Amino acid sequence: MFLLSICQWLDSTRLNAFMRMSTWFFPTFDTIHTLGIVLVAGTIMLVDLRLLGLTLRSEPVAGVVERIVPWTLRGFALMFVTGALLFSSEAVKLYHSPAFRIKLVLLALAGLNALIFHLTIYRDVANWDPAAAAPIRARLAGLLSLAFWIGIITAGRAIAYGSGYDLG
Amino acid sequence: MARAPMQFLDLLPVFEWMESTPVAQTIRHSAKLIALLESIHLIGLTLLLGTILMVDLSLLGLGIGRSPASRIAKELRGWTTAGIVIMLTSGPVILSSEAIRCYRTPAFWVKMALLAIALIFHFTIHRKVVFEQPPAPRARWTAWLSLGLWTSVALAGKAIAIFQPPD
């Protein structure tokens, strides 16, 4: 299959060889990867909770997004680069992990949800920000984002405990 | 076996008892339960670090709008507490499933020491500085120390899984 051959090729690259050069690389990048996810989820959850009206109600949504999202993106960069390195070190193994597939799908859905939010309802934020409650579509985006990120964290842990997969 | 970290108060029997409980044994033999509990623990950490980062950024002058750190902290306090409660509840349950291994792993004791320091710091100096009006010059190092302490707790936690106990 196409995806499997990509994974097999990745396992034969220099990136894979690099990751195997030291037993320290995997746990080190894994640790940075976890911190990256915590930064992404920890910051985006605050935006989600604000959209749902569950915190920071005295601050306008636009102000919260403006200050928090740059940190989300920094976390995402950390998570993406280290995630790619971790993946390249055992691509075929992860190809066979159901939890890994679920994690990728949830990640894509979280990205799509954020993209749709920013391109549609958030464009109009100046109009609805002064209102007591955010519009239903904004609240829905917040709720979905919360659910997706909780799912991503859980799927990530499940990868480590899946069949034949040792915790590194 | 590694020497007991505290000779005057040997906690090994407590750890042995923890691991012998039915709850610990059930979790120990279920990869799914361990993964689930660790996920809950991580979600608690996410809440805790996310909210504390926002308060510390405010202390550093990088907060939301012109809102003082005290207002941000007051609004986020409930979620910070929720994060701490989730971690302090799920943590001991995870610990019980491998209590004896943790007892012998230095990273575990490092994490407990850092956690104690971070909690005391958070509820004393950090809280006092956050609510000081007008903001004191020591706000800067308080913010950095807070970020450093909590990150260290998280790193030490990861180290428990990575480092095996010495023989």
Chai-1 contact restraints between the chains, C-beta under 6 A:
chainA,res_idxA,chainB,res_idxB,connection_type,confidence,min_distance_angstrom,max_distance_angstrom,comment,restraint_id
A,P27,B,I162,contact,1.0,0.0,6.0,A-B,restraint_1
A,T31,B,K158,contact,1.0,0.0,6.0,A-B,restraint_2
A,V38,B,L45,contact,1.0,0.0,6.0,A-B,restraint_3
A,V38,B,T46,contact,1.0,0.0,6.0,A-B,restraint_4
A,V38,B,L49,contact,1.0,0.0,6.0,A-B,restraint_5
A,A41,B,T46,contact,1.0,0.0,6.0,A-B,restraint_6
A,G42,B,T46,contact,1.0,0.0,6.0,A-B,restraint_7
A,G42,B,L49,contact,1.0,0.0,6.0,A-B,restraint_8
A,G42,B,G50,contact,1.0,0.0,6.0,A-B,restraint_9
A,T43,B,G50,contact,1.0,0.0,6.0,A-B,restraint_10
A,M45,B,G50,contact,1.0,0.0,6.0,A-B,restraint_11
A,L46,B,G50,contact,1.0,0.0,6.0,A-B,restraint_12
A,T55,B,E75,contact,1.0,0.0,6.0,A-B,restraint_13
A,T55,B,W79,contact,1.0,0.0,6.0,A-B,restraint_14
A,L56,B,E75,contact,1.0,0.0,6.0,A-B,restraint_15
A,E59,B,I64,contact,1.0,0.0,6.0,A-B,restraint_16
A,G63,B,I64,contact,1.0,0.0,6.0,A-B,restraint_17
A,G63,B,G65,contact,1.0,0.0,6.0,A-B,restraint_18
A,V64,B,I64,contact,1.0,0.0,6.0,A-B,restraint_19
A,R67,B,I64,contact,1.0,0.0,6.0,A-B,restraint_20
A,I153,B,S39,contact,1.0,0.0,6.0,A-B,restraint_21
A,I153,B,L42,contact,1.0,0.0,6.0,A-B,restraint_22
A,I153,B,I43,contact,1.0,0.0,6.0,A-B,restraint_23
A,T154,B,S39,contact,1.0,0.0,6.0,A-B,restraint_24
A,R157,B,A35,contact,1.0,0.0,6.0,A-B,restraint_25
A,R157,B,E38,contact,1.0,0.0,6.0,A-B,restraint_26
A,R157,B,S39,contact,1.0,0.0,6.0,A-B,restraint_27
A,A158,B,A35,contact,1.0,0.0,6.0,A-B,restraint_28
A,Y161,B,A31,contact,1.0,0.0,6.0,A-B,restraint_29
A,Y161,B,A35,contact,1.0,0.0,6.0,A-B,restraint_30
A,L167,B,A161,contact,1.0,0.0,6.0,A-B,restraint_31
